[in-house]
Amino acid sequence: MTLEELRNKKREFGYSNQQISDLSGLPMGTVQKIFSGKTAAPRYATLKALEAVFLSENPGQNSEGDKLSPELQGTAGASYPKNHAGAGLQKYAEQTIAYGRKRQGEYTLEDYYRIPDDQRVELIDGSFFVMEAPTNIHQLLLLQISNAFLSLITEHGMDCIPFVAPADVQLQCDNKTMLEPDVFIVCDKDKILKSHTYGAPDLVVEVLSPSTRKKDMTIKLEAYSRAGVREYWIVDPDKKKIIVYILNDEMDMAIYGFEDTIPIGISEGKCSLDFSKIYRYVSFLYE
């Protein structure tokens, strides 16, 4: 559709800018600029996401009239966390990548690699999860954590390599899962390919955000444990807590505060991370 056709559709459907933002997964500011005329030449992917909103008069159906799964509609009662951007991604996918016959749980890496570069997603057990833009505190925490890991690994001569998002991890070496952990450490260099990490990292850190809390604390915990990740840290900026799971047979767990020193399990007692230094760096955001 052209911009003029999209504007006509907007009037025809009677959608508000907020409704279009929710259905397409596009930021509200982007939608406002396009329909007000401030943005005269939107990106192709943006146009297709908007076009997908108007494919059917029923936002809960695809272009063939098939009802979308609850996960992709973002409705209550879905088996995965609701995400308003998911519906827009699915509609976009069905129109431009011919996903129309697939449902959550059926997607593969072939589908993953067809997603446009400006749309960040994770693929977990065949289901897509849209990744929203991170907050400043999220980014500062993960950067400081990755820098601290690099310093500790270098200082103690650990034969491991830390990574920071965005970096793909083909967690279970299958074609149904590709994740982007916030921070992770790999100690087996045979897993590190030029394009991505093939197999489970040794340690993974996820920094919680409102849109990822349930996914990080449940779905990813289960996926990491099943794949053989040895240690999983969940950093909660709101509660100033770090939950550390040692993913052995008993799944040992410990909870630390932002002022604590946290032992790094995979180092076998060689080193620990003084989180108070990281907290001091970001503390101005809590004032």
C-alpha positions in Angstrom: 0.0 0.0 0.0 1.0 3.6 -0.6 1.0 6.1 2.2 -2.2 7.6 0.9 -3.8 4.2 0.8 -2.8 3.6 4.4 -4.3 6.9 5.5 -7.5 6.0 3.7 -7.6 2.6 5.4 -7.0 4.3 8.8 -10.1 6.5 8.2 -12.1 3.5 6.9 -11.3 1.3 9.9 -11.5 4.2 12.4 -8.3 3.2 14.1 -6.5 5.6 16.4 -2.8 6.0 16.3 -2.5 4.1 19.6 -4.5 1.2 18.2 -2.3 1.0 15.1 0.8 1.2 17.3 -0.5 -1.7 19.4 -1.4 -3.8 16.4 1.7 -3.2 14.4 4.3 -3.2 17.2 5.6 0.1 16.0 6.5 2.9 18.4 3.7 5.4 18.9 5.9 8.3 17.8 6.7 6.5 14.5 2.9 6.0 13.8 2.1 9.6 14.6 4.8 11.0 12.3 3.8 8.8 9.4 0.0 9.6 9.6 0.6 13.3 10.2 2.9 13.5 7.2 6.1 14.4 9.1 7.7 11.2 7.8 7.4 11.2 4.0 9.4 8.1 3.2 9.1 5.4 5.9 11.3 2.3 5.8 9.9 -0.6 3.7 9.6 -2.8 6.8 7.7 -0.1 8.6 5.2 0.2 5.7 4.7 -3.5 5.6 4.0 -3.6 9.3 1.4 -0.9 8.9 -0.1 -2.6 5.8 -0.5 -5.8 7.8 -2.7 -4.1 10.3 -5.3 -3.5 7.6 -5.2 -7.0 6.0 -8.4 -8.0 7.7 -11.3 -6.2 9.3 -10.7 -8.6 12.2 -7.4 -7.9 14.0 -7.5 -11.3 15.5 -7.3 -13.0 12.1 -4.8 -13.3 9.3 -5.4 -12.6 5.7 -6.9 -16.1 5.2 -9.4 -15.6 8.0 -7.5 -18.0 10.3 -7.6 -17.0 14.0 -4.1 -16.1 15.3 -2.8 -17.9 18.4 -3.3 -16.2 21.8 0.5 -15.6 22.2 0.6 -13.6 19.0 -2.6 -11.7 19.7 -1.3 -10.7 23.1 -4.5 -11.8 24.8 -5.0 -12.7 28.4 -4.7 -16.4 29.2 -1.9 -17.1 26.7 0.6 -19.8 27.7 3.4 -17.4 27.1 3.8 -13.7 28.3 1.6 -11.3 26.3 3.5 -8.8 24.2 1.5 -6.2 22.2 4.2 -6.2 19.5 3.7 -9.9 18.8 0.5 -9.4 16.9 2.1 -6.9 14.6 5.1 -9.1 14.0 2.8 -12.1 13.1 0.7 -10.0 10.7 3.9 -8.7 9.1 5.3 -12.1 8.8 2.2 -13.6 7.3 2.1 -10.9 4.6 5.7 -10.7 3.6 7.2 -14.1 4.5 4.2 -16.3 3.8 4.0 -17.7 7.3 0.2 -17.9 7.1 -0.1 -21.6 7.9 2.2 -21.6 10.9 1.4 -21.1 14.6 3.5 -20.5 17.7 5.6 -23.6 18.3 6.0 -24.3 14.5 8.5 -21.6 13.5 12.1 -22.6 12.6 15.5 -20.9 12.0 14.5 -20.4 8.4 11.7 -18.2 9.5 14.0 -16.5 12.1 16.5 -15.5 9.4 13.7 -13.9 7.3 12.8 -11.4 10.0 14.0 -7.9 9.0 17.1 -6.7 10.8 15.3 -3.8 12.4 12.9 -6.2 14.2 14.6 -8.0 17.1 13.0 -11.3 18.1 14.0 -14.5 19.9 12.9 -17.9 18.8 12.2 -20.3 21.7 11.0 -23.9 21.0 9.4 -22.7 17.7 7.7 -19.6 19.2 8.6 -16.0 18.4 9.0 -13.4 21.2 9.4 -9.7 20.2 12.2 -7.9 22.0 11.3 -4.3 22.9 13.9 -1.5 23.1 15.8 -1.7 26.4 15.9 1.0 29.0 19.1 3.0 29.9 19.4 1.2 33.2 19.1 -2.2 31.5 21.9 -1.3 29.1 24.2 0.2 31.7 23.9 -2.8 33.9 24.6 -5.4 31.2 27.5 -3.4 29.9 29.0 -3.1 33.3 28.5 -6.8 34.1 30.1 -7.8 30.8 33.1 -5.5 31.5 33.4 -6.9 35.0 33.4 -10.5 33.6 36.0 -9.7 31.0 38.3 -8.2 33.7 37.8 -11.2 36.0 38.4 -13.7 33.2 41.6 -11.9 32.2 42.8 -11.4 35.7 42.3 -15.1 36.7 43.4 -16.6 33.5 40.1 -18.3 32.7 39.9 -19.8 29.2 36.5 -18.3 28.6 35.0 -15.5 26.5 32.2 -13.1 27.5 29.6 -11.8 25.1 27.0 -9.0 25.3 23.8 -8.7 23.4 22.9 -8.6 20.5 24.6 -12.0 19.8 22.8 -15.1 18.6 22.9 -18.3 20.6 21.6 -21.5 18.9 20.9 -22.9 22.4 20.1 -26.5 21.8 21.8 -27.0 18.4 18.4 -27.5 16.7 16.3 -25.4 14.3 13.7 -24.3 16.8 15.5 -22.0 19.2 17.7 -18.9 18.8 18.2 -16.6 21.7 20.0 -13.3 22.4 21.0 -13.4 26.1 21.9 -10.1 27.6 25.4 -11.3 28.8 26.9 -14.8 28.5 30.2 -16.6 28.9 31.4 -19.5 26.7 34.3 -21.6 27.9 34.3 -24.1 25.0 35.7 -22.2 22.0 34.5 -24.9 19.6 31.0 -23.6 20.2 31.9 -20.1 19.0 31.3 -19.7 15.3 31.8 -16.5 13.2 28.1 -16.0 13.0 26.8 -17.2 16.4 27.3 -19.5 19.4 26.3 -23.1 18.6 25.3 -24.7 21.9 24.7 -23.8 25.5 26.9 -21.1 27.1 28.4 -21.8 30.5 26.9 -18.8 32.2 24.0 -16.5 31.2 22.9 -13.2 32.7 19.5 -11.7 31.9 18.6 -8.2 33.1 14.8 -8.0 33.7 12.5 -5.5 32.1 8.7 -5.2 32.4 8.3 -6.9 29.0 10.7 -9.8 29.6 10.2 -10.5 33.4 8.0 -13.6 33.0 9.9 -14.9 30.0 13.3 -14.6 31.7 12.1 -16.0 35.0 10.2 -19.0 33.6 10.5 -19.9 29.9 14.2 -19.0 29.7 15.1 -20.6 33.0 13.6 -23.9 31.8 15.2 -23.6 28.4 18.7 -22.8 29.8 18.4 -25.7 32.3 17.3 -28.1 29.7 20.1 -27.1 27.2 22.9 -27.5 29.8 23.7 -23.9 30.8 25.7 -24.3 34.1 24.8 -21.0 35.8 22.0 -18.5 35.3 21.9 -15.0 36.8 18.7 -13.0 36.8 19.3 -9.3 37.6 16.2 -7.4 38.8 16.8 -3.6 38.6 13.5 -2.8 40.3 14.1 -4.9 43.4 17.9 -4.5 43.3 18.3 -8.3 43.5 20.3 -10.9 41.7 19.0 -14.4 41.6 21.7 -17.0 40.9 20.8 -20.5 39.7 23.4 -23.2 39.6 21.7 -25.5 37.1 22.8 -28.9 38.5 20.4 -31.8 39.2 19.1 -29.9 42.3 19.0 -26.4 40.7 20.6 -24.6 43.7 19.5 -21.0 44.0 20.8 -18.0 45.9 19.6 -14.4 46.1 22.0 -11.4 46.4 21.6 -7.7 46.7 23.2 -4.9 44.7 25.7 -4.3 47.5 26.9 -7.9 47.6 29.8 -9.8 46.2 28.6 -12.8 44.1 30.7 -15.9 43.6 31.0 -17.0 40.0 30.1 -20.7 40.1 31.8 -21.7 36.8 35.1 -20.3 38.1 35.2 -23.1 40.7 36.0 -20.7 43.5 38.6 -18.6 41.6 36.7 -15.3 41.5 33.6 -13.4 42.4 31.9 -10.2 41.2 31.6 -7.2 43.5 28.2 -5.9 42.4 28.5 -2.8 44.6 30.9 -1.3 42.1 28.3 -1.8 39.3 25.6 -0.4 41.5 27.6 2.7 42.2 28.0 3.3 38.5 24.3 3.2 37.9 23.1 4.6 41.2 22.4 8.1 39.8 19.4 6.6 37.9 17.9 5.6 41.3 18.1 9.1 42.8 
